[in-house]
Amino acid sequence: DESWACPQCTFRNPSTFLSCGICQATKPPKRNIAPPTSTDSQWSCETCTLKNPIASTVCSLCGTARRQLEGKSEGKGRPTPSTPDP
């Protein structure tokens, strides 16, 4: 049997697992294709790929902070020193 990809976190599970070994999401029915999720209601963690609610600022699985959207550059880049080196 083939493995299956979790619709919540994308982890590949053995076919015998009825729920995801990482996030515990239920295995989808074999013939049912999951509808695409709206990009307005979820964001995907860059570290573990878990799909989190848009209101979350950190990943509920691994704790990685949500990355700011393009154009909102607060906190981006390296900090500049307050005094120059001699």
Order of alpha helices (4+ residues) and beta strands (2+ residues): beta-beta-beta-beta
